[in-house]
Amino acid sequence: MRRFDLSSVGEAAALLREGGVLAYPTEAVFGLGCDPHDREAFERLFALKGRPATQGVLLIASDFAQVERYIDRAQVPDAVLAQVLASWPGPNTWIFPRSAEVPDWVAGAHAGIALRVTAHEPAAALCRAFGAPLVSTSANPHGEPPARDVATLERYFGERLDAALDAPLGGLDRPTVIRDALSGAMIRA
């Protein structure tokens, strides 16, 4: 497994553009990421996790412009969008009605798409360098606790994982809350 640090985030983004799967720090745990439009990379990521493809994943971004095209705006009232935008960037994941831009494999069996504009600088820097949002799912084999350090990533995945961005986590004790944007219902506390 290759290791990148924040000084080589551009190289990490290049690996993602070439179809790589990368672990990177989020607000609470390491996430596994890839280009959401690269089905082969996505399938490799799910194979690493041993997770059913029907579960879907969220997309993480550095700013709203990166995720706007994935939202079916016709179904989202302006007041709802304003509420969401007031919470971003930050540790808030929102589920929106998805547009046709969302690859089916990203959403899994879900009608919506979970999106987060992160304030965690290492993850945001990676999205900026990549120039688009990334798949974000906890870095762990299905059923194991999420990795909180690179040593755990190596133990879980070894050389099967292309690389890791070795940078600090964001300091949260638990993964971000997930809410439904239209109803406000809490999906994950």
Secondary structure by P-SEA (a helix, b strand, c coil): cccccccaaaaaaaaaaabbbbbbbcccbbbbbcccccaaaaaaaaaaacccccbbbbbbbccccccccccccccccaaaaaaaaaaccccbbbbccccccccccccccccbbbbbbcccaaaaaaaaaacbbbbbcccccccccccccaaaaaaacccccccccccccccccccbbbbcccccccccc
